[in-house]
Amino acid sequence: MTLIARTRARAVETLSLDSPHNRNALSAALVGELADALTDAGKDPGVRAVVLTHTGNTFSAGADLKDPPPPEALVALLRQIIELPKPVVARVTGHVRAGGLGLLAACDIAAAATDATFAFTEVRIGVAPAVISLPILPRTNLRALARHYLTGERFDAAEAQATGLLTTWADDVDTALDPILEGLRRSAPDALTETKRLLTARVLEAFDRDAADLTALSARLFSSPQAREGMTAFLERRDPAWVV
């Protein structure tokens, strides 16, 4: 079963997360297939930019608790988006949770529909947004981010933009994206590549400095007793034992 749908229009390659049965959760299979699709797009001279979007009502629910990718694979995928020599634009028309926000932050431009919702739900299952912090922390307002990281509350597109997770939002996300994609089509390919490098240099510094430590932290937390309780509670649709 194909988990990434590919289409192209006027040099813009659209990659759609296409696993709606599990809300486009980041399974090992989906992460691998997305990495392959990005590699193909990055090498193709006919591709000027990549749009990363989704089928169903969820952009991504985060890590697939039944088939999670190794932390190293998620780090590699996030870095691949950042290092891709073509701009990557996120298009969101639904919900984004946990690891899905890492994908969003790795993209160069991110647009969402007005009714999209967002949440860092890691703390509610006994872990932390460790690996996804690599692209998120350098690109966001840390004071605004602290509330969302620490509480797991749901927030809307306006708050996501204020936090730095979104570039823009609108009732019709495609109308908002039209001038952005037209601008990319009018830009010289080599100039886009070099300009993207200017914008991502500090994000890649965070990867070089922190990736190993955050990967180890993620592995440690996911194997902890609290995480086992949190994930079991989530799958059983009940509150975990620590809720007061």
Secondary structure as UniProt FT lines:
FT   STRAND          4..9
FT   TURN            10..11
FT   STRAND          12..17
FT   HELIX           20..22
FT   TURN            23..24
FT   HELIX           28..43
FT   TURN            45..46
FT   STRAND          49..54
FT   TURN            56..57
FT   STRAND          58..60
FT   TURN            65..66
FT   HELIX           71..83
FT   STRAND          88..92
FT   STRAND          95..97
FT   HELIX           99..106
FT   STRAND          109..113
FT   TURN            114..115
FT   STRAND          117..119
FT   HELIX           122..125
FT   TURN            131..132
FT   HELIX           133..136
FT   HELIX           137..139
FT   HELIX           142..151
FT   STRAND          155..156
FT   HELIX           157..163
FT   STRAND          168..170
FT   HELIX           173..185
FT   HELIX           189..222
FT   HELIX           225..236
FT   TURN            241..242
//
